[in-house]
Amino acid sequence: MRFLLALALAAFMLISGCAQASINEGMIGGRAYRGADAPALTIYEYSDFECPYCGKALPVMDELLRAYPQARLEFRHNPLAMHQDAFNAAIASVCAEEQGKFWQMHDVMFANQGKLSEPDLEGHAAGIGLDMAQYRACRSSDAAAELVREDMAEAARAGAQGTPYFVIGGSAVTGAQPAGRFRAVIDNELAKKGQRL
């Protein structure tokens, strides 16, 4: 009887839209992404783990990836100088990415934006189950910091003057905008490619 009730509840949640499918995650060229494995459109997000507006953009990006299954989100680092822990947080996420756990670290750090000091980052890394010896070796290498600097240079070339900053096809969106603003840009970019939702 309990099984039938659980099954009925699950079916109701699916039909009513209460249950949401998880968003696909993958890796390409050593970089993590969310969304389509073979995207019709890629959204590049230039972001800062300490930026409160970047945190506000998270649910909007999740909504868009569910609404546009042919889109992919690729995260790029753009830690701002005004945020004292942002660069180190970016390095920590690169080291999590090295172990295939970028999005777990990403989500934990955005959920704890006031806790990004060195001891906090260690705690987050341990909390998501990273191999701590490998994590610490990565943190002390120059490679992780160099990747963050490369992303920052890419952000500057793309025209980012703050965070969050999004490049969607040939268009840019600045700041934590409502989903409707992104939908208009995505629809326009898909239409240029002769595609629709």
N, C-alpha and C positions, 0 to 999 in steps of 0.2 A: 504493500500500500504506500509506504514512504517513497519507494522508487517511483511509483506512478505520479505521486504528488510533485516530486522533484522534477520529473520529466515534463509535467504539465506546466510548472512554473517556468522552467527553462524555455519551453515553446512560447509561452506568453511573453516573456521578456524579449525573445528574438522577434516576434511578430510586432510587439509594441515599440521596438527600437531601444529598449532599455539596455540590452546587452550589446556591446560593441566589440566587433572583431579586433584582435590585436593588429597593430601596424607591422608590416613586414620590415625586417632589418637585414642588412647584408653588408658586405665589404667589397670594395673595388679598389685596386691599386693600393691596398693597405689602409684605405680610408673607409670609415663607417658611413652608411646611409640608411635612411628610412624611406619606405615607399616602394615604388616599382623597381623590379630587377632590370627591366628593359624599358626605361621611361620614354614617354613622348615629350616630356618637359621636365627640366631639372630646376629646382629652386635652390639657390645658393644663399645660405644664411650666414652673414658675418656678425659674430656675436661675442659677448663678454659675460662670463659667468657671474660677475659681481653687479652687472647692470640690471636694475629693477625692471626696466622696460623690456629687456630681453626675456626676463622671467614671465612677463605678461604675454609675450608672443607664443609661449609654449602651447597653451590649449588651442590657440588659433591654428598653429601649424598641424596639430593632431587632427583638428576638424577638417582641414583642407586635404590632408593625406587620405582621410576616409572618404571625403567627397570626390576626390580625383584619384582613382586607383592607378591612373597612368602617369602620375607625377612622382618625382623623387625629391627628397630633401637631403642636401649635403651641407653639413655644418663646417664653417670655417672660423678660425680664431681671429678676433680683433680686440684683444684686451686693451682697454683705455688706460692712459697714464694716471688718470685721476682715481683709479681703483687699485689700491695697494696690493691686493691679493689676486687680482685677475690674471696676471701673467703666470704666476705659479699654479693657479687653478687650471689654466689652459695646458700647461706642461703635464699636470697630473692626469688630465683627460687623455692626452696623447699616450701616456704610459698605460692607461687603462685600455685604450684602443689597441695597443700593441698585444694585449692579452685577449682581444675580442670582446671587451666589456666597456666600450666607449659610451654607449647609450645608458647603461646602468650608472656609470659615473656622472654623466651629463645630468641625468634626472635627479640623482642624489644631491649634486652640487646646486642645481637650481632650486631644489626644495629646501636647501640650507644656505641661502646666499649670505647670511651673516656669519657663517661658520666655514671660512675658507683659509684660515691660517694654516701653517705647516702641520701642526699637530692634528687639526681638523681634517686636512686632506689625507693624512695617514689613516685616520679613523675611518674615513669614507672608503678608502682603498681596501682596508681590511674588511669592512662591512659588506662590500660587494664580492668578497672572496678572491681578491687578487693574490697572486703569488708575490709576497711582500719583498722577497730578495730580488726578484726580477723587477718589480716596481721601483725599488730604491736604486737599482743599477741604472734603470732608464732615467729616473729623475736626476741622477748625477751626471748623465752623459750630455753632450752638446747636441745630439741629434734631435731630441724632443724640442728643445728650445729653438733650434734652427727651423723646424717645421712650423712652429708658432710664428716665427719672424717671417717666414715665407708667406704664410696666410695673411699676415698683417700687410705685407707689401702688395699682395694680390687685392686685398680690400681697398688699399689706397688707389691702385690702378683702376679698380671698378667704380671709384667715386665715393666710397664710404667716408663720411665725415663724423660719424657717430655710430651708435649701435642701438637696436639691431638695424641691419641694412640687408635688404634682400635683392638679389638679381634673379629675375625670372625671364628667361629668354632674352629678348632685347630691351626689357623694361626693368626699372628699379623701383623699389618701395622702401621708403625711409620710415623707421620708427615702428612702434607697436600699434599697428592699424587694425581696425575691425576686419572680420573675415570677408565682409562684402567688398572691401577695397581690393583684397587679394583675389577674390573670385573674378572681379572685373578684369584684372590684369591677366590672370590665368586663362580666362575664356578668350580674351583677345589674342593671347599668344598661341593658344591651341587653334583658333580660327585661322591665324596666319599659316599654320601648318596643315590646314584643311581637316582639322580634327575637332571633335566635340566630346563632351562628357559622355 
